[in-house]
Amino acid sequence: MQINLLGARVDVVDLAGAVERIAGFVQSGIPHQVVTLNPEILYRAQREPALLSLINGADLVTADGVGVVWAAKVAGTPLPERVTGIDLMLALVARAAAEGWRVFLLGASPGVAEEAARRLQEKHPGLLVAGTMHGYFPPAGEPEVVEMIRTARPHLLFVGLGAPKQEQFIARYKQALGVSAAMGVGGSFDVIAGKVARAPAWMRRMHLEWLGRLIREPRRFKRMLVLPRFAWLAWRKARSGRCGRR
Ligand code: UDP
């Protein structure tokens, strides 16, 4: 089932459900794009029709962040839970190790994706890493990066270039990449590699992960100003009854 939130389709799935859907994508062998949708991107998509159609063209869209879960609740179309990029990636990596799926990590500063892959293999000794590549290449270098991934033939591609750059990269090259499941993961490689700490568990439980990030990375303040605007928009739209089940 899906809901329509501010014009964007969001799938009604929890973490386990998202993993199952992606397992189906892997079995199909056909390219699929997964988007973990956060309030910043959904807000931006209100002004960028191309971004909104990218979201609506994805094969699975999960609610990344309490803001999206809250907005869905206010609209009367609740979602079971938030499914963030990092949580979904970690769950998929565990599944990949068990199933023998190859994973490719693209993004972050040089060395970070390798270190993240090393730590993931330490935790899941059977994990097959098809390749890693940093995320600082010029637009002219994209075809070469795509070719590198295509020939590595991963089942899962995690792209950490920041949103929406990573979603745009995947959408642009979805067919050329030929990867069964590709998804953006933001700064997850930095967290997995131990370069950036995640908010403590108690903060995450209290839905205060955003506050933990703000304390650690004050430069995010400007970006976070969009959250109250998003909340206001979602509330207004819900009141006028324009959101609802598809
Ligand atoms: N990044 C990258 N290439 C770029 C810009 C950013 O690989 O051209 C990486 C950056 O090093 C970081 C991630 O993308 O690892 C962005 O992390 P952030 O937490 O800002 O993601 P967002 O919250 O924007 O999705």
Boltz pocket constraint, residues with backbone or C-beta under 6 A from the ligand:
constraints:
  - pocket:
      binder: B
      contacts: [[A, 107], [A, 108], [A, 109], [A, 134], [A, 135], [A, 136], [A, 137], [A, 160], [A, 161], [A, 162], [A, 163], [A, 185], [A, 186], [A, 187], [A, 188], [A, 189], [A, 190]]
      max_distance: 6.0
